[in-house]
Amino acid sequence: MRIRSAVLALLLLALAACQATPRPAPAPDHRSSVLAGYYTEWAGYGRGYRVADVEATGAARRLTHLLYAFGKVDGGECGVGDAWAAYQKPIAAMDSVDGAADDADTPLRGNFGQLRKLKATYPDLKILWSFGGWTWSSGFTEAARDPERFARSCRALVEDPRWAGLFDGIDVDWEYPNACGLTCDTSGREALPRMLTALRAAFGAGAVVTAAVPGDVTKLRATDYRAAAGQVDWLSAMTYDYFGAGSASGGRTAPHSPLSAYPGIPRTTSTTESTVNELLALGVPASKVLVGVGFYGRGWTGVNGATPGGTATGPAPGTYEKGMEDYKVLVARCPPTGTIGGTAYAVCGSQWWSYDTPSTVRGKLAYAKSQKLRGMFAWELSGDSRDGALLAAAAG
C-alpha cells in the first residue's frame, strides 16, 4: 500500500511538473493562399520604381507577401547588398510613401524606411528579405559548409536593431544548389535542406521561411526538394525564362514562359505544367508550391515568322538588357498578336516578343487553383503597368 502510494505521489509530482512547464506555442497556420511579389533593391535607380509605387499601383493592397531582393551571401554569411539604397539614402517627400521627406534625424532611411511606412499602412502585408539571386548565388557554396553559422548571421541581420520588426522572415534564392547557374555548385543533394533546416531553427516556427526553386526539371532532380519543402512555408517555382534569344531554342523564337506544351516547342519539359508536375512527383506537397510569373518579355530581332519557331538574327534591343523588356513597355510598343501554350506573343516589325498578359496570368491562376497550389508570385513588381494590371489579374 505504501509502495502504491509512493508511486502515485511520484506520478502526481511528474504531472504537476509537466503542467508547470510552459509549452511552446503552436506554429501559426500559413496555409492561406499566397500572392507574393519581388521588389528589387535597384529598382529606385534607373527604373525609377520606388516603394511608394508599390502602393500607387495597388500592389500593396493585393499582395500577401513582399520579397525584398537581394541581400548578398558572402564569406558564408548573409550581408547587405547595397547599403545606400537599403537604409541610408534620404527619400524626398515626392517619393515617400507618406509624403514626408527624410532628414538628417530620420533614423531609418532608404528602402527600409519606406517599407516600414508601407507596413504601417498595410499591417497584414508580410515582408521577407531575399538573399542570393543570380549574381550572389555563388556565395551559397561556402554557406552550405556551415549552415548553422549562415543561419545565425542571417537572423542577426534580418533582426538588426536598426530595422527590427520590419521583416517577417527570409527567402533563399540559390541559383542553383548542386547544379549550375552563373557558377556551378557541387554541395550535394542535401545542402539546401540542411541550410533551410538551420534557418528554420534559427528563425523559429513563427517566421516565414521560403525558397526559390528552378523551373528546369533537370536541376530540380539535383536536390532533395521534398526534404527542403518540409522546412519552408513554400517553394517558389521560377516558371519563366525557359527560352530566350541564344538559348536552347536553337535560335528560333519561342515563348519564355509557356503554361503548357504546344506543337513545335523546343523542349516539351520547359513549361509551367512540367515544372509543377516534377515537384509533385518528387514529393513536394501542392500546398507548398507557388507558380512564378515574369512581369517582362523576351524578344528576338530579324525574325522571319509571326508564330513561334521562326528564325531570328539575335536578341531584340531592350531598355536594360538585350532580349528583355518590361511588360509596361511592351504592351504599348508591341501589343500581343497571338497566344500559344497559355502565354502571349507579339510581332512588331522585325521583332518577336513573348510575355504574359492579364488574360494569360488569369489562365495561370486558374491552373494553380485547379492543382490546389499555394498561390503565385511575381518577378518583379517594377515591370508591371502603372495600373498594376498583371498583379490585379494574379490576385483574381
N, C-alpha and C positions, 0 to 999 in steps of 0.2 A: 504494500500500500504506500509505504514511504517512497519506494523507488518510482512508482507510478506518479506520485505527487511531485517528485523532483523532476521527472521528465516533463510533466505538464507545466511546471514552473518555467523550465528552460524554454519550452515551446512558446509560452506566453511572452517571455522576455525577448525571444527572437522576433515574434510577431510585432511587438512594440517597437523594436529597433527598426524593422522594415518600414513601419508606418511613420516613424520619426524621420527616416532618411528621405530627403526630397528627391522626387523622381524627375528625370529630365523631361522638359516639355516636349510633346509630340511635334514632329516636323510639320510645318504648315503645308496645306494642300495646294500645290502649284499646278494642278491638273486642268485648270480652266484654259480656254482657247487663247492662243498667243498670236499677237501681231507685233513683231519686232522690226526695228529699223536701225541701220548703222548711220551714225553721224561721224564724219571723218574730221580728224584734228586739223587738217589742212584746208578744209572747206572755206574758211573765212578769208583765205588769201586770194588767189586768182579767181576762184569760183564765186566769191562774194556771197557765200551762203553761210549765215550766222545762226546761232542758237535761237535768236528771235524769229528767224524764218521757220523754225520747227513749229512755232505757234501760228505764225502768219499763214502758212499753207494748210493749216488744220491738222497737221501730223500729230501734234501734242495731245489732242483730244481723241485721236484714233488709236494711237499706239498703246500697247500694254507695256512694252519694254523698249528702251532706247539704249543702243550699244555704242559707247564712245570708243572710236578706233583712231590710232592704236597706241598702246603703251609698248615699249620695246622689251625684248628679252636679251639680256647681255650679261656675261660673266656668271651665268647660271641663276640670275635673279631677274625680277620684274623691275622696270625702270620707266621714268617719264620719257616720252618721245620728244616732244617739243615744249619745253617749259614755258617759253614765251606765249605760245598760243594757248597752252593748257591753263595756266593760272597767273601769269604775270602781265599780260597785255591789258592796258586800260581800255575799256569799252566806252565808246561815245554814246551819248543819250539816244541818238537816232538809230543806233544799232543794238540797243539794250532791250531786254525782254520787258522791263517795266518803265522804260523811258527815262531812267535815271543814269547819269554818267558815272563812271568810276573816277575816283580822285586818288590823291596820294595816301589818303587814310583808309581807302577801301581795303579790307583785309584779304579778300579773295577776288581776284580779277580774272580776266581771260574767259575761256570757255567754261571753266569750272564755276566761276562766279555766276555766269549766266545760267548754267544748268541748275544751280541752286535756286535761282529765282524762278526758273521754269517749274521746278519740282514743288515750290511753294504754291504755285498756281494750280498745278495738277498733282496733288499728293498721291494719287493712285499710280502714277507713272513710275515704273521701276527703271533705274539707270544702272547699267553694268559697264565696267571698264574692260575693254577687249585688248588682249595682248598678242603680239605676233604679227600676223598678216604676211603678205608675200615677201616684203623686204626684210622683216625681222624674224622670220621663222627659223633661220639657221641657228639662232640662239637657243632653241629648244633642245638641241642635241646635248649641249652641256648641262642644261637644266635637268634633263632626264637622268643624268648620272646621280643626282642628289635631289629627288623630288620634294623631300621634306624641307630642305633648305630653300628651294624655289618657292614652295607654298608659303613658308614663313615670310619671305621677302615680299611676296605679292600681298599678303594680308596687311603687313606693316605699311605698304604703300597705299593700298586701297583705302585703308582706315587712318591715314595720316591725319594728325590733329588739324592741319590747315584746311582740310575739306571733309572732316569727319561727318558721317551721316549722309553724304551725298550719294555714295554708291551702295547699291543693294546686293552687289555680288560681282562676279568676274566671268569673263568669256575668254576661252582659249582658242586662238585661230592659228593652229600649227599646220603649215602647208609644206611637206606632209610627213606625218610620223611613219618611219620605216619605209619611206618612198622618196621620190624626187620631186622637187618643185624648183625654186631658184637654185637651191643646192640639194644634195642627196643626203638622206639620213638612214642610218642602219642601227638604230637604237633597239629594234626588236618589236615584236607584236604587242608586248605588254607595257611598253614605255608610256604610251598615252594613258591607259587605265591606271598605272601606278601614279602618274602625275595628277590625274583627276581625283584619285583616292586621297592623295596628300592634300590637295586643295579643299576637298570636302571636309576633311578632318580639321584643317586649319580655319576654314570659314564657318563651319558648323552647319547643322541641318537647316537652319532658318534662312541661310543665304541662298541666292540664286547662283548656281554654277552651270555654265553651258560650254559647248564646244562646237566649232565649225568643222564639218567633215567634207571630204572631196566628193565631187559628182562622178568622177571616174571610177567605175566599178572595179577596175584592176587595183587601184590604190586602196579602195575600201577593203579588199581582201588581204592587204598587207598588215592590218592592225586588228586587234580584238575589239571591235566596236560594240559587241554585246556587253563585254565587261565594262567598257567605257560608259555605256548608257546607264549602267547601274549606279554611277556616281554623279550623274548630272540631272538637271531638270529637263534638258532636251539637247538634241544634236541638230545643228543647222546644216542641212544638206545644200551644198553650193551647186545648185542645179542650173548652172549657166556656164558660159564660156566653153561649151562643148566643141564649138568650131569657131574659126576666125581666119582672116587672111594670113596665109603662111602656115596654117595648122594642118592637121591630118585630113582636112577636107580635100587634099590633093590639088589645091589651087583653084578649086571650084566653089561657087557660092553655096552656103548652107546656113540655115538659121542657128544662132549660137545657143538658143535655149528652148528647143522643142519640148513640148509636153510628151508627145508620143512619136513613134517612128512613122515614116511616110515612104512611099516608093522612091528609091534612089538615095536614101540617106547614106552618107559615107560610112557610118558605124551605127548599127541598129541598137547598140547598148548606150549610145550617147543621147539619152532622153531623161526627162524627169521621172517618168514611169520606171525606167530601168534602174535608176539610182535608188528610188524608194523600194522597189522590189528586192534589190540586192540587200539593202539594210534590213528589211524584214526577214529575208532568208538567212541572214547572219545572226538573227535572234534579237534584233533591236525592236522593242515594242513600238507599235504605231503611235502610241501616246507620247513617245519620246522623239518624234521626228518633225522637223519643220522643213517646208519646201521654200527654196530661195527664188527670188525674182530680181533680175537685174534691171535697174532704172536707167538703162543705157542701151545702145545698139552697137553692133559690129558690122563693118562695111568693107566693100571691095570697090575698086575702080577699074575702068577698062573692061567692063562686063559686056558679054555678047548675048545674054539671055535674060528674060524677065522673070522666069521662075528659078527655083533653086537648081543648082547643078551646072550653071553657066560658067564659062571660063572667065578669068579676070587677069589683069596685069599686076595687081598688087593691092595693098590696103588703101582704102579711101582716106582722104585727109580728115583729121579730127582737130578739135579745138585744143585738146591737151595731149593727145596721143594718136598716132596713125592707126586707122582702122577702128576707132572708137569715138562715140559721140553720145551726149546726154539725150534722154528721151525728149526733154523740153525743147531741144534744138531740132531734133529730127522730125517731131510731129508737125512742126511748122514748115521746115525746109524740104522734107522728103516724106510726105504723108503716106500711109500704108496703101499698097496696091493689091495686096492679097494676103491670105493666111494659109498656113500649112503646118501640120503636126502640132496644132494648138498654139501657134505663135504667129506673129505677123512679119511680113517683109515689104520692102518698098523699093521702087526703081525711080530714079530721077537722073535724067541724062545718062552718063556712062557709069553712074554709081548704083550699087545694090546694097541695101541695108536690111538687117533683121533686128527686130526689137519687139518687146511686149507692149500692148496697148491696154486700156481699161477693159476692153472686151476679152482679150486673151488672159489677162490677170484674173478676171472673174471665172474663166474656164479652169484655171489652175486652182483657184479657191474651191470650186465645186469638186474638183478631183481630190484635193486634200480632205475635204469633208467626207467624200464617198469612201475614202480609205481610213477614215477616223484618225487622221493625223492630228498632231498637236496644234498646227497652225502654219503661218507663213512668216517670212522675214524679207526685208528689202536691203539690197546693196546698190546704191546708198542714197540717202534722202535728197541730196542736192541735185540729183538727176531728174527729179520729178518736175512737173509743170507747176507754175505759181499757184494754181488752184488745187494742187495735190491730187490730181486725177487718178494716178496709179495707186496711191495709198488708199484713196477712198474706195477704189474697186477691190483692193485686198481686204478692206475692212468689211465688205459685204453689205 
